[in-house]
Amino acid sequence: MARSLPRTEEALVREHVKFRVRSIVYCSLSPDETLMGFGFPKEEREALVAAEPEKFLMPRPSDMRYHWVHARLAALTLDEMRELVIDAWRMVVPKRVAAAHLETLAGL
C-alpha cells in the first residue's frame, strides 16, 4: 500500500521496513511485522490509544517528541490500515501532491 503512494521511498533500517518521503518516515513495520508505527498528530494520540488500547500503543519514550503512534497489525482491518497509512503520508507530502493523488483514487 505505502509503496504506491507518490514520492514514497522504502528503506530497511535496523531490520525495520520504513516508508518515507525524502528523509521523513511516515510508516514503519517492526521486524516481526506485528506492529506498524505511523505518523499521527501528537495532540490526538493519547485519545486514540485510550479509545482502542487493543489496537493502538503509545510510541516508546524516545519517540514521544515525534508525531508517532503504533498499531497492532492483527487488530486492524485492511481499510483501517489503508486509512492510517494514507493519513500519515498526507502529513509529509505537499498538499497539492496529496490532493492530486486522492483525486486520482476517487476517479477509479
C-alpha positions as CSV (number, residue, x, y, z in Angstrom):
1,M,0.0,0.0,0.0
2,A,2.6,2.6,1.1
3,R,4.8,1.8,-1.9
4,S,2.1,3.0,-4.3
5,L,1.9,6.5,-2.8
6,P,3.7,9.3,-4.7
7,R,7.2,10.2,-3.6
8,T,7.5,7.3,-1.3
9,E,10.8,5.5,-0.8
10,E,11.2,2.2,1.0
11,A,14.2,1.5,3.2
12,L,15.4,-1.1,5.6
13,V,16.7,0.4,8.8
14,R,17.8,-1.9,11.7
15,E,15.6,-4.6,10.4
16,H,12.5,-2.3,10.3
17,V,10.9,-1.6,6.9
18,K,10.4,2.1,6.7
19,F,8.4,4.2,4.2
20,R,9.4,7.8,3.8
21,V,9.1,10.9,1.7
22,R,12.6,12.3,1.4
23,S,14.0,12.0,5.0
24,I,10.7,11.9,6.8
25,V,9.4,8.5,7.8
26,Y,5.6,8.2,7.9
27,C,5.2,4.5,8.3
28,S,7.4,1.7,9.8
29,L,6.9,-2.1,10.2
30,S,8.5,-4.0,13.1
31,P,10.9,-6.8,12.1
32,D,8.3,-9.5,13.1
33,E,5.6,-7.5,11.2
34,T,3.3,-7.4,14.3
35,L,3.5,-3.6,14.8
36,M,3.1,-0.7,12.5
37,G,4.4,2.7,13.5
38,F,2.8,5.7,11.7
39,G,2.6,9.4,11.7
40,F,-0.2,10.8,13.8
41,P,-0.8,14.1,15.4
42,K,0.8,14.3,18.9
43,E,-2.1,16.1,20.4
44,E,-4.6,13.3,19.4
45,R,-2.6,10.2,20.1
46,E,-3.5,9.8,23.8
47,A,-7.2,9.8,22.9
48,L,-6.6,7.3,20.1
49,V,-4.7,4.9,22.4
50,A,-7.2,5.3,25.3
51,A,-10.2,4.7,22.9
52,E,-8.8,1.5,21.5
53,P,-5.9,0.1,23.6
54,E,-6.2,-3.3,22.0
55,K,-5.3,-1.7,18.6
56,F,-3.0,1.2,19.4
57,L,0.0,1.8,21.6
58,M,2.0,4.9,22.6
59,P,5.4,5.1,21.0
60,R,8.5,4.4,23.0
61,P,9.7,7.2,25.2
62,S,12.4,8.3,22.8
63,D,9.8,8.7,20.0
64,M,7.3,10.8,22.1
65,R,8.7,14.0,20.6
66,Y,7.5,12.9,17.1
67,H,4.1,12.7,15.6
68,W,4.0,9.0,16.0
69,V,1.9,6.1,17.4
70,H,1.9,2.3,17.0
71,A,-0.8,-0.2,15.9
72,R,-1.1,-3.9,16.3
73,L,-1.4,-5.1,12.7
74,A,-3.5,-8.1,13.6
75,A,-6.1,-5.9,15.2
76,L,-6.5,-3.6,12.2
77,T,-8.8,-4.2,9.2
78,L,-7.3,-3.6,5.8
79,D,-9.4,-0.5,5.4
80,E,-8.2,0.9,8.8
81,M,-4.6,0.2,7.9
82,R,-5.0,1.9,4.5
83,E,-6.6,4.9,6.1
84,L,-3.9,5.2,8.7
85,V,-1.1,4.9,6.1
86,I,-2.7,7.5,3.7
87,D,-3.3,9.9,6.6
88,A,0.3,9.6,7.8
89,W,1.6,10.1,4.2
90,R,-0.6,13.2,3.8
91,M,1.2,14.7,6.8
92,V,4.6,14.6,5.0
93,V,3.8,15.5,1.3
94,P,2.8,18.8,-0.1
95,K,-0.9,19.4,0.0
96,R,-1.1,19.6,-3.8
97,V,0.5,16.2,-4.2
98,A,-1.9,14.6,-1.7
99,A,-4.9,16.3,-3.3
100,A,-3.9,15.1,-6.8
101,H,-3.4,11.6,-5.6
102,L,-6.7,11.5,-3.8
103,E,-8.5,12.8,-6.8
104,T,-7.0,10.0,-8.9
105,L,-8.2,7.5,-6.4
106,A,-11.7,9.0,-6.4
107,G,-11.8,8.7,-10.2
108,L,-11.1,4.9,-10.1
